[in-house]
Amino acid sequence: MAKNNIEDVAIIGGGLGGLLLAIFLADLGIKATIYEARSEKPPVYSGPVMLLPNGLRVLDRAGAYQQVLEKGSLAPRNYSMSNDHEVLDCRECGDRDTFGYVGLRIYRQDLVDILDSMVCERGVAVIRGKAFDHIVEETDNHVTFAFSDGDMVTCSLLVGADGIHSTVREYIAPNTELVYSGILSILGFVPKQYVHLPYPDYPLPAAVVGPAGMILFGWSDDKVEEYPLATNYKMEDLGRRGWQALRKETSTLLTMMRKGYEQWNSTIQGVLDHVRDDSLFIWPFYSVPKLAQWRSANGRAMILGDAAHAIPPQGGLGANLTFEDVQSLALLMAASKTDGSRWMANLNWWQSYRMSRMDGVRELAPKIVNRRQGQQECVADYAWLYNIDVARDVKEQLSEPTAKE
Ligand SMILES: Cc1cc2nc3c(=O)[nH]c(=O)nc-3n(C[C@H](O)[C@H](O)[C@H](O)COP(=O)(O)OP(=O)(O)OC[C@H]3O[C@@H](n4cnc5c(N)ncnc54)[C@H](O)[C@@H]3O)c2cc1C
């Protein structure tokens, strides 16, 4: 193995970030293997994912946009509605003229299937039921790691795309404690025939804000048979085991969902009456605190996506930001395929580029929430969020005669 050159990459985690990274790397001529802890394919909950112009731009560069457009539903605006059906806010989720893309919603399973089939078409190995456990050794040109079954692999680079509960993160930022926001979301589906909108052009998807809290519901497409909905609760941290136990208590979850029932308008009451109890899923909102490093000392292991910067769902940002991480990192890896002399400098640049993007997102996200709750005076800079072009930024970095760190 030539010093520092990037010949093969182990991707830990076959979620949204891991699959997309494998697609980019295959197209850039780098051998990648995905190791995914789960042996079964479908995720537990397959609700909608909101894709915004910044994420769609990356999917377009990967060649996935057309399929995503066909499977998803355009959602140019997300509405915030009062309990008596007044529009409190309307968030622009992109448009073709200004941002190049209109925001869209797609079921997570459809998005995973699209990426998964693109990975298969490229002949990338996806090894399921294989959980990363720890790094055995890292030098300045390779990394050796072990799985929970004791098997070991050596490769040029290891990327932790292993989500919010990342194990790879233990090596890069040991003992990181997730931060619980105090909010639990309960999600589910309601068959469309039980959704009686107050007027025919009632805007969807909507976050309905009332005295009993907030309910997000609705799809913007007629072909959909069920509407997803989500309610939020203040709740103490039950810890992983406690949440797992709560997840199975369907009747408790239904009772929680219907808290303040009599205060809701009749549309929401109808939705709450008919939510399918076998569709219930919980999502306690945790975030990864700001980390000092996303890469190891020798630059042979790194984390991206939720492993590095999971945030509570404040406007459908997580997957879109993950896609930005992925494309920018893949392009830098490709630049070090046959000459790794600038790898460390480029990786350091990537880390600070992505960390400063996350600083901006942490400032923006609460403004999105405030606006959703009707605070019109709160200004959120969506152009900053949507306009990023990571390919252009990486190109600029690579064209510097001496790599900027
Ligand atoms: C209910 C819900 C709704 C959301 N809605 C939106 C939205 O509308 N818009 C948006 O942009 N974002 C949304 N997000 C956030 C988005 O899903 C995440 O930001 C995104 O999935 C992060 O991708 P990732 O690849 O980093 O992690 P993940 O997609 O979580 O993938 C991590 C993968 O790693 C695997 N793994 C974990 N540990 C190991 C191990 N030790 N070894 C091997 N594999 C391992 C996991 O099984 C998993 O498959 C939502 C999240 C949730 C939960």
PDBQT file of the ligand as one rigid body, heavy atoms in Angstrom, charges set to zero:
ROOT
HETATM    1  C1  LIG A 501     -38.370   9.799  12.695  1.00  0.00    +0.000 C 
HETATM    2  C2  LIG A 501     -37.269  10.542  11.977  1.00  0.00    +0.000 A 
HETATM    3  C3  LIG A 501     -37.601  11.493  11.007  1.00  0.00    +0.000 A 
HETATM    4  C4  LIG A 501     -36.580  12.218  10.353  1.00  0.00    +0.000 A 
HETATM    5  N1  LIG A 501     -36.935  13.104   9.398  1.00  0.00    +0.000 NA
HETATM    6  C5  LIG A 501     -35.965  13.768   8.714  1.00  0.00    +0.000 A 
HETATM    7  C6  LIG A 501     -36.305  14.664   7.644  1.00  0.00    +0.000 A 
HETATM    8  O1  LIG A 501     -37.481  14.877   7.348  1.00  0.00    +0.000 OA
HETATM    9  N2  LIG A 501     -35.287  15.287   6.973  1.00  0.00    +0.000 N 
HETATM   10  C7  LIG A 501     -33.971  15.096   7.294  1.00  0.00    +0.000 A 
HETATM   11  O2  LIG A 501     -33.089  15.681   6.649  1.00  0.00    +0.000 OA
HETATM   12  N3  LIG A 501     -33.624  14.249   8.307  1.00  0.00    +0.000 NA
HETATM   13  C8  LIG A 501     -34.578  13.584   9.010  1.00  0.00    +0.000 A 
HETATM   14  N4  LIG A 501     -34.234  12.737  10.027  1.00  0.00    +0.000 N 
HETATM   15  C9  LIG A 501     -32.808  12.594  10.376  1.00  0.00    +0.000 C 
HETATM   16  C10 LIG A 501     -32.127  11.616   9.431  1.00  0.00    +0.000 C 
HETATM   17  O3  LIG A 501     -32.844  10.403   9.395  1.00  0.00    +0.000 OA
HETATM   18  C11 LIG A 501     -30.695  11.381   9.882  1.00  0.00    +0.000 C 
HETATM   19  O4  LIG A 501     -30.033  12.612  10.020  1.00  0.00    +0.000 OA
HETATM   20  C12 LIG A 501     -29.950  10.504   8.861  1.00  0.00    +0.000 C 
HETATM   21  O5  LIG A 501     -30.586   9.246   8.742  1.00  0.00    +0.000 OA
HETATM   22  C13 LIG A 501     -28.495  10.330   9.270  1.00  0.00    +0.000 C 
HETATM   23  O6  LIG A 501     -27.896   9.386   8.427  1.00  0.00    +0.000 OA
HETATM   24  P1  LIG A 501     -26.692   8.492   8.943  1.00  0.00    +0.000 P 
HETATM   25  O7  LIG A 501     -26.281   7.657   7.787  1.00  0.00    +0.000 OA
HETATM   26  O8  LIG A 501     -25.700   9.353   9.623  1.00  0.00    +0.000 OA
HETATM   27  O9  LIG A 501     -27.326   7.576  10.093  1.00  0.00    +0.000 OA
HETATM   28  P2  LIG A 501     -28.460   6.484   9.995  1.00  0.00    +0.000 P 
HETATM   29  O10 LIG A 501     -29.347   6.720   8.827  1.00  0.00    +0.000 OA
HETATM   30  O11 LIG A 501     -29.062   6.420  11.356  1.00  0.00    +0.000 OA
HETATM   31  O12 LIG A 501     -27.684   5.115   9.698  1.00  0.00    +0.000 OA
HETATM   32  C14 LIG A 501     -26.809   4.542  10.638  1.00  0.00    +0.000 C 
HETATM   33  C15 LIG A 501     -26.659   3.077  10.295  1.00  0.00    +0.000 C 
HETATM   34  O13 LIG A 501     -25.562   2.541  11.035  1.00  0.00    +0.000 OA
HETATM   35  C16 LIG A 501     -25.896   1.249  11.503  1.00  0.00    +0.000 C 
HETATM   36  N5  LIG A 501     -25.034   0.950  12.648  1.00  0.00    +0.000 N 
HETATM   37  C17 LIG A 501     -25.123   1.451  13.914  1.00  0.00    +0.000 A 
HETATM   38  N6  LIG A 501     -24.136   0.949  14.683  1.00  0.00    +0.000 NA
HETATM   39  C18 LIG A 501     -23.397   0.115  13.884  1.00  0.00    +0.000 A 
HETATM   40  C19 LIG A 501     -22.241  -0.700  14.112  1.00  0.00    +0.000 A 
HETATM   41  N7  LIG A 501     -21.637  -0.752  15.313  1.00  0.00    +0.000 N 
HETATM   42  N8  LIG A 501     -21.753  -1.433  13.089  1.00  0.00    +0.000 NA
HETATM   43  C20 LIG A 501     -22.350  -1.389  11.851  1.00  0.00    +0.000 A 
HETATM   44  N9  LIG A 501     -23.461  -0.639  11.596  1.00  0.00    +0.000 NA
HETATM   45  C21 LIG A 501     -23.967   0.109  12.594  1.00  0.00    +0.000 A 
HETATM   46  C22 LIG A 501     -27.366   1.378  11.845  1.00  0.00    +0.000 C 
HETATM   47  O14 LIG A 501     -27.995   0.112  11.911  1.00  0.00    +0.000 OA
HETATM   48  C23 LIG A 501     -27.869   2.240  10.697  1.00  0.00    +0.000 C 
HETATM   49  O15 LIG A 501     -28.282   1.477   9.598  1.00  0.00    +0.000 OA
HETATM   50  C24 LIG A 501     -35.215  12.002  10.691  1.00  0.00    +0.000 A 
HETATM   51  C25 LIG A 501     -34.890  11.060  11.675  1.00  0.00    +0.000 A 
HETATM   52  C26 LIG A 501     -35.894  10.330  12.310  1.00  0.00    +0.000 A 
HETATM   53  C27 LIG A 501     -35.528   9.320  13.388  1.00  0.00    +0.000 C 
ENDROOT
TORSDOF 0
